[in-house]
Amino acid sequence: MINFSQPGVAVFDMDSTLIGIECIDEIAAIAELKPQVAAITAAAMRGEVDFSASLQQRVALLKGIEERTLATIFSPPPLTPGARELIQWLQGWGWKTAVVSGGFTWFAEQLKQLLQLDEAVANRLEIIDGRLTGHVFSPIIDAQAKAEQLTKLAQRWNIPAHNTLAIGDGANDIPMLKAAGFAIAFCAKATVQQHAQLVINDNNLMAIAHYFEDQGTAWQR
């Protein structure tokens, strides 16, 4: 059982969880390739295609896009309602917070700074002479890597496995949800909801804090 009066860690997916967009789809929109990329993204999130292969396919389509145009996607960062408040709530309990994403460090690192997260793990786009090359560096942060990162973070901070939270929405998050002490499906696909102890369909991350507050005195200071 989760106990907020003891050390813990909450690990968030980024795209469509901590933020309200899929960054790769928005990058594709800049190149007028959003329908093609979004179709692959949707299939990957439903678990219909291998994530690593789909990521490489999508990134290849982005070759030549100028790095500076990425800033338009995060001006301002499209935080999900309640994201900042939930992070602050968790930090108020003394918990560690992290984003572990199959998306890109270009965005995840900005979220780390903005929300004062303890860690950000994501895929790194290759950028040469200010333009995307169409390649992503290995190792790719896929579903299994996300689960491994949750375990590694808990071990790094000496946090017991039962006091770990994972929050995600897509098939790529399922192993991470399974690895967590408590799994939360946030506005998630039906297949993801089957692997969660808590399903939130309200597009406000503070619903998570409200759920635990409603559990009673076990979670009070």
C-alpha positions in Angstrom: 0.0 0.0 0.0 1.3 3.5 -0.9 2.4 5.5 2.1 3.2 9.1 1.5 4.7 9.6 4.9 7.6 7.4 3.8 10.1 7.9 0.9 8.6 7.2 -2.5 8.9 8.0 -6.2 6.3 8.9 -8.8 7.3 8.2 -12.4 5.3 9.8 -15.2 5.0 9.2 -18.9 5.4 12.5 -20.8 3.4 12.6 -24.0 -0.4 12.7 -23.4 0.2 12.3 -19.6 2.4 15.0 -18.1 1.8 17.1 -21.2 -1.3 17.2 -23.4 0.3 16.5 -26.7 2.3 13.9 -28.6 5.5 15.8 -29.3 6.5 13.7 -32.3 3.1 14.4 -33.9 3.6 18.1 -33.4 7.1 18.0 -34.9 5.6 16.2 -37.9 3.0 18.9 -38.2 5.8 21.4 -38.8 6.8 19.4 -41.8 3.2 18.8 -42.9 3.6 15.1 -42.2 1.3 14.9 -39.1 -1.2 12.4 -40.6 1.5 9.9 -41.6 3.3 10.2 -38.3 0.2 10.3 -36.1 -1.1 7.1 -37.7 2.1 5.3 -36.7 2.0 6.8 -33.2 -1.6 5.7 -32.6 -0.8 2.2 -33.7 2.2 2.1 -31.4 0.2 3.4 -28.4 -2.4 0.7 -29.0 0.3 -1.9 -29.0 -0.3 -2.9 -32.6 3.3 -2.3 -33.8 6.7 -2.6 -32.1 7.5 0.7 -30.4 11.2 0.9 -31.2 10.6 0.2 -34.9 7.8 2.6 -35.1 9.9 5.3 -33.4 12.7 4.9 -35.9 10.1 5.0 -38.8 8.6 8.2 -37.5 11.9 10.0 -36.7 13.1 9.1 -40.2 10.2 11.1 -41.6 11.4 14.2 -39.7 14.8 14.5 -41.4 15.7 18.1 -42.2 13.5 19.9 -39.7 15.3 22.8 -38.0 15.9 22.3 -34.3 14.8 25.9 -33.6 11.3 25.1 -34.8 10.9 22.7 -31.9 10.6 25.6 -29.6 7.2 26.5 -31.0 5.8 23.3 -29.6 6.8 24.3 -26.1 6.0 28.0 -26.1 4.5 27.6 -23.6 4.9 24.0 -22.5 1.5 22.3 -22.9 1.2 21.0 -19.4 -1.8 18.7 -18.7 -4.2 20.4 -16.3 -3.1 19.7 -12.7 0.4 18.6 -13.7 2.2 21.4 -11.8 -0.1 21.1 -8.8 0.3 17.3 -8.6 4.1 17.4 -8.8 4.1 20.0 -6.0 1.8 17.9 -4.0 4.1 14.9 -4.3 7.1 17.0 -3.5 5.3 18.3 -0.5 5.3 14.8 0.9 9.1 14.6 0.2 8.6 12.2 -2.7 10.9 12.0 -5.7 9.4 12.7 -9.1 10.6 11.7 -12.6 9.5 11.7 -16.2 10.5 8.5 -18.2 9.4 8.8 -21.8 9.6 7.2 -25.1 9.6 10.8 -26.4 12.6 13.1 -26.6 15.1 14.6 -24.2 14.7 17.9 -26.0 11.3 18.3 -24.3 11.8 16.1 -21.2 14.7 18.1 -20.0 12.6 21.3 -20.2 9.9 19.7 -18.1 12.5 18.6 -15.6 13.6 22.2 -15.1 10.1 23.7 -15.2 8.6 21.3 -12.7 11.8 20.7 -10.7 11.7 17.0 -11.3 14.5 14.8 -9.9 15.1 12.9 -13.2 14.2 12.9 -16.9 14.9 10.0 -19.1 13.9 9.9 -22.8 15.2 9.3 -26.3 17.8 11.6 -27.8 17.3 12.9 -31.4 20.4 13.3 -33.5 20.8 16.9 -34.5 23.6 18.1 -36.9 24.1 21.7 -38.0 20.8 22.7 -36.4 18.7 20.1 -38.2 17.2 16.7 -37.3 19.0 14.0 -39.2 16.2 11.5 -39.0 18.0 9.3 -36.5 17.6 8.6 -32.8 20.4 7.5 -30.6 20.6 4.1 -29.0 19.6 2.7 -26.7 16.0 3.5 -27.4 13.7 4.0 -24.4 11.0 1.6 -25.2 8.4 -0.2 -23.0 10.9 -2.5 -21.3 13.4 0.3 -20.8 10.8 2.4 -19.1 10.0 -0.4 -16.6 13.7 -0.8 -16.0 14.2 2.9 -15.3 11.5 2.9 -12.7 13.2 0.1 -10.9 16.6 1.7 -11.2 15.4 5.0 -9.9 13.8 3.4 -6.8 17.0 1.5 -6.1 19.1 4.7 -6.6 17.0 6.5 -4.0 16.6 3.5 -1.7 12.9 3.5 -2.1 11.0 0.2 -1.6 9.3 -1.1 -4.7 5.9 -1.1 -3.0 6.1 2.7 -2.6 6.5 3.5 -6.3 3.8 5.1 -8.5 3.7 4.9 -12.3 1.4 7.1 -14.4 0.9 6.5 -18.1 -1.6 6.2 -21.0 -0.3 4.0 -23.8 0.7 0.4 -24.4 4.3 1.5 -24.1 3.7 2.2 -20.4 2.3 -1.2 -19.5 5.6 -2.8 -18.3 6.3 0.3 -16.2 2.8 0.1 -14.7 3.4 -3.6 -13.9 6.7 -2.8 -12.3 5.3 -0.1 -10.0 3.9 -0.6 -6.5 0.8 1.3 -7.7 -0.2 1.7 -11.3 -2.3 4.6 -12.6 -3.9 4.7 -16.1 -4.4 8.4 -17.0 -6.9 9.0 -19.8 -5.5 5.8 -21.1 -6.3 3.2 -23.8 -8.6 0.4 -22.8 -5.7 -2.1 -22.9 -3.7 0.0 -20.5 -6.6 0.4 -18.0 -6.6 -3.4 -17.5 -3.1 -3.1 -15.9 -3.9 -0.3 -13.4 -5.1 -0.2 -9.9 -6.5 3.3 -10.5 -8.1 4.6 -13.7 -8.5 8.4 -14.1 -10.6 9.5 -17.1 -10.8 13.1 -15.9 -8.2 15.2 -17.8 -6.7 16.7 -14.6 -3.8 15.1 -12.9 -4.8 16.4 -9.5 -7.5 13.7 -9.6 -4.7 11.4 -8.5 -4.0 13.5 -5.4 -7.7 13.7 -4.6 -8.0 9.9 -4.8 -5.3 9.4 -2.3 -6.6 12.2 0.0 -10.0 10.5 -0.1 -8.5 7.2 1.2 -8.4 8.6 4.7 -5.9 9.0 7.6 -3.4 6.4 6.3 -2.2 9.1 3.8 -2.3 12.1 6.2 0.8 13.7 7.6 
